[in-house]
């Protein structure tokens, strides 16, 4: 939804609530578009904490861990 600044002023609380519910709200003022977005995101995916699977301190040129992972995976799944 796109609104001008006058409509935004008159419907401020309604438009903010709509943005909090995930609707895209754009406000146009002096020919510039501004998007109204909740801080930090509002969806469930934005709250997921990334998991470090590989050691960040490992030497990227040392690829032995890939071979070890592949061999362990093949052992684990060989019985299936």
Secondary structure, DSSP 8 states (H G I E B T S, - for coil): -EEEHHHHHHTHHHHHHHHHTT--EEEEETTEEEEE--TT-SSGGGG------S-TTS-TT--HHHHHHHHHHHHHHTT-
